[in-house]
Amino acid sequence: MKSLYNLIEGSAKRHKDFEDIQKEVCLVPIPLKKLGNTRWTCRFESLKVILKQYSEIIADLQEMEVADAFIMLKVVQTFYFIFHIHLMSESFLITNILSKVLQKSDLPLTQASVQVKITIDSLESLRNENEFNRIWNETLNICVINDSDEPSERRRRKIPERLGGGDVVATTLCVKDSYLVNSFYAVLDAIILSIKERFNENSINVIVLCEKLFLTKFFFNDYQLKQIFYFYNMNYDDLRTEQRMYQVALGEKNQLTLTLATQFFVENNFHLSLTTMNDILKILWTILVNVCECESSFSSLSRLETYIRNTTGQERLSSLSLINIERSFDIDLDTIANEFVSKNKERKKYFEHKYIDYM
């Protein structure tokens, strides 16, 4: 996908040709999207454009007169490529919703955990033969419409005769079953496992409990309170009593966020009276939690990377960039001078004499 993007969008002329081909069939021109290193949304948009404008991409590659286009055309017209673009598009369509939810800076961990579970359940519901057959048939239709290659058995790697010969992996699966097991199930399992690992941080259950303590109006049972009590080594009786006082004061307030709960907590001077819960609130505000919103804060870094990339090999321009980056540093000239002198014996002798003469 990255090579396809670079081939079409890397040239103003090829970009214009791709737009013209789309206009010829009365489509609104849509450029290929660049793959984002961090954003799930960018990846979904990239997949969606390729799947939606597949016929126009084929037509554009056929008209190009560069060697890379001929190689890319062979790859793009394979059933393997179309099937996996379709599969990844279905998967990222689900994860894209999670990505948008996680971009909220005031999103409680409780809601985030619920959305993660729904996403995992949705991906697992996609993992069945009926969904596979649907994607398989839709891919076949795309291949027929665009005269692309039909599914074929992958070439098997051979073991050298001196090592015994034969296939590396002997299999009796037909082509369709091979795609089901080695592609469809394998890709979904990898995505599901990755999400579970990313959101299954140590002690996240305790953190969620601490958050619920401030955002919900339900009294915790002994088991839930003891989880917090043992983990943070707090006074159990104080925690149980303070929880009741806070819940009574909370009254009919609904849809609290941690910011609103903190404001309510301080306005009622609970930070002075409910000391145990105040300690928990401090922990919630100081604990490090990544949110997808930070993805949009890379603009300066991107500009810097582009600048350095464009000036690679140009020592003067790279040095100017470093000077600009370090302009806010406090510089101790004496320290720099001492370090400069100490790294050379001749300099040491010379400056020692100068220092004595000066004295």
N, C-alpha and C positions, 0 to 999 in steps of 0.2 A: 504493500500500500504506500509506503514511504517513497519507494522508487517510482511508482506510478504518479504520485503527486509531484515529485521533482521533475519528471519527464514532461508533464503537461503544463504545470503551473510555474516551472522554473524558467520559462521563456515567455516574453510578452507576445510574441508571434503565435506560439503554440496555444497560449491561453486564449487569444483572439480567435484562432481557428476552432477551438472547442466551443466557444460561445456561438460562433456562426453555425456550427452543425446543430446545436440545440435550437437555434432560431429557425432553421430550415424546416424542422418538424413541429413548429409552433409551440415550443416549450420555453418557459421562462429560464434564461441562462442561470445555471447554478455552478459556481466554481468548485473544484475539489477542495476539501477541507484538509488542513494540515493536522497531522497527528499530534496531540498534546502529550507531553511526558507525564503530566500529573492529572489532568482533567479527564474524567470519564465521559463528560458531555462532548468534548472534542472528538473523542474516539467514536462515539455513537454517531455524531454528525458525519464523520468521514465515511463510516460504513454505509450510512443511509444514502449518501450522495452516489457512491459507487453502485449500490444496488438499484437505485432509482434511475440513474443515467447510464446503465450498463451498455445499452445498444449504442448510445452516442459515443461512449468511450471507445468501443470497438471500431466504430466508423472513423473516429479521429486517429486512432493508432494505425489504421490501414492507409490513411492518407499521408502520414508522416514519412519523410524520406531520410530517416536516421536509423542507424543499426540498432540502437537501444529500443526503438519502437517495435522492430521486428521481433526481438527477443521478448519484450513485454507482452506483445500480442499473443505469442505462443503460451505464455503463462496465464494470461487473463482468460483465454478461451478454454481452459481446462475445466472439467467438471469439479475437480478438487478445489480450485480457487473459488468458483461460484458457490459451492456448497458451504465452504467455511466462511465466506463473506455473509451468506444468509444466516448461518448458525450464530456467528458472533453478533450480527445485527439484532437477532432475537434476544440474545443474552444481555447485550448492552442496553436494549430498550427497557429491560427490567431494572438493571443496576443504575440507569440514568435517573430514575425517580429517586432512588436512595441518594445519589449524588446531589440532587437539587435540595433534598431535605437537609442533608448534612451541611449545606452552605449557610444555614441560618446560624448567626453568631450566638443567639440566645436559646438555642435548642437544648432542652434538658436531656441529660443522659438517659433518663427513663424513656422518653419518646424515641431517642436515637436507637436504643436497644430494641424497642418494639418494631421500628422500621427495618432494622437489620434482620430481625427474625422473619418478618413478612417477605423480605427480599429473598432470603435463603429458601423459605418455603415455596415461593413462586418459581425459583430456579429448579428446585427439586420436583415441582409439579410438571415442569417442562421435560423432565428426564423420563420419558416413556416412549414406547414404540409408535403410538399414534401421532405424537408430535414429530417424531423422526420421519415418519411416512409423509406427513404434511410438508416438511421442509424438503425432503427428498423429491417429492412430486413437483413442487414449485421450482426446484432447481432444474429438474428435467425439462419443464416447460420453457424456462429461460434458455436452456441449451438448444432446444428445438427452434425457438424463435430466432436465435442469433447464429444458428448453424455452428454451435460450439461442440467440443468433443463430448461424447457420452462417457459415463463412468467405466473405467477399465481397471483391471487388477494391477496393483503396483508391482513394479519390477522387484523381484526378490534378490537380495544380496547373496552372493555365492561364497562359500568357504573354499580357499585354495585347495587344490588336490593334495598337496603335500601335507595339509592338515586334516585330511579325511574327506574333503569335498562335501557337497550338499548345500542346502539353504541354511542361512543364519537362523531363521525362525520358520519352522515348518508349520503351516496352518491349513485347515480344511474349510475355512470360512469363505463364503461367496463374496462377491464385490460389495453387495448391499450390506451384508452382515458385518463385513470388515469396517465399513464406514460407521455403522451403528456402534460397534465396540471400540474401535481404535480412534475414532474422531468425535462422534456425537457424545457418547458417554464420557470419554476421556476429557474433552474440553469442558463440559459442564461440571464434572467432578473437580477439575483444577480450579475453576472459578469459585465454586461453592467452598472448597477447602481454603482458598485464599481469603475469602471474606470472613470465614469463621476464625482463621488465625489472626487476622487484623483486628477483629473486634472482640477477641476473647482474651483481653489483657488480664494480667494477674490482679486479683482483688477488685475487679470491676463490679462484682455483685455487692460488695460492701459500700462502694462509692454510690451505687444506685440507691441502696438503702438510705444512706445519709441524705441524698437528694430528696427522696420520698418523704423523709422526716420533715422537710420544710415545705414541700409542694403539695402534699396530700393531707386530707382531713381524717385519715384512718389511724387508729391507735395501733401501734406495733405490738405484736405478741412477744412473749418472753424470748422465744427463739431468735426473732429478728433483732431485738434489743441486745441480746447477748452476743450476736455476731459483731455488732459495732463495739460493744463493751470489751470483748476479748481482743479485737483487732487493734483498737486504739488505747487500750488499758485505761478506761475511764471508770468513773464511779457509777455502778449500775443503778442504784437507788436514785441518785440525782438525775440521771438520764431519763428514767421512767417518770419521775415526777415532773421534770421540766417539759417533757413531751406533752403531758396532759395540760399543763398551764398554757403552752403555746397553742395547742389545738383548740382549747376553749376560747382563747383570745382571737384566733383566726376566724372563728364564726362562719359566716356565709361567703367568704371570699372564694372565688373560683378562678381557674385558669391562671394560676400564678406561674411566673418564671422565677429563676433564682435571683434576678435583679430586683423584681418586685417584692419577693419574700425578704430579701436583705433590707430593702427600704422599710418594709413593715416592721421588721425585727428591730431596726435602729430607732425608728420613730416612737416605738413603744418602750424604748430603753431596756429591751430584753438583753442587749449585749452587756448590761451591767448586772442584771438579776439572774439570767439563765446562763451561767458561765460555761457549763458543759456543752450546751447546744451552741454557744458562741464559739467554742473551740472547734466544733465540727464545721460550723459555717466558714471559719477561717481556712480550714483544710480544703473545703470545696472550692474556695476562691483561689487558693494557691496551687492546687494540684494542676499539673500540665495536661491539657487535653487538646489534641489536634482537631481542627475543623476544616472542612473543605474551603471555607471562606479565605483561608490563607493562600489558596492557589492564585487569587486575583492580585496578590501583592508582589508578584514576581516581575512587574514591568521594568523596574530599575535594573534588576539583575539581568533581564533579557537584553536591555540596551547595552549594558556593560559587556555581556558575553559577545554581542554582535560587534561592538567596538573592538574588543580584543581580537576577535576572530578576523576582522578585516585588516588589522594592523599586525598580524603575526609576521614575524621576520623583520619588522621595521622597528629597530631598537629605539629610535628617537620618539616615535609616536607611542610606543608601549611605555616608555619612561614617563612621558607626559601624563599618560593615564594613571600610572602609579602615584605620581605627584598629586594629581587631582584627588585620588582616593584617600591619600594620607595627609591632605591639607589641614585636617582638623586635629592632627596629633600634636601633643605638646613635645617640643624638641628641646632636649638639654644639650647645648653645644659643648659643654665641658665633657660630658660623658662620651659624646661622639669623638671629640678630639683625643681623649685619653685612649679610647679603643683603637683609633686610627694609629696613634703613636706606638701602642703596645704590641702591634702585630708585626713590627719590623725592627730588627736590632739596630740598624743604622739610624733609623728615625729616633729610637730611644736615646742613643748616644748624642745625636744632634740636639734634640730638644732638652736633654738634661743639661748640656752646656749652656744653652740659651737661658734656661731657667736659673742656673747659677749666676750667669752674667747679669740677669735681670735683678736678682736678689742683691 
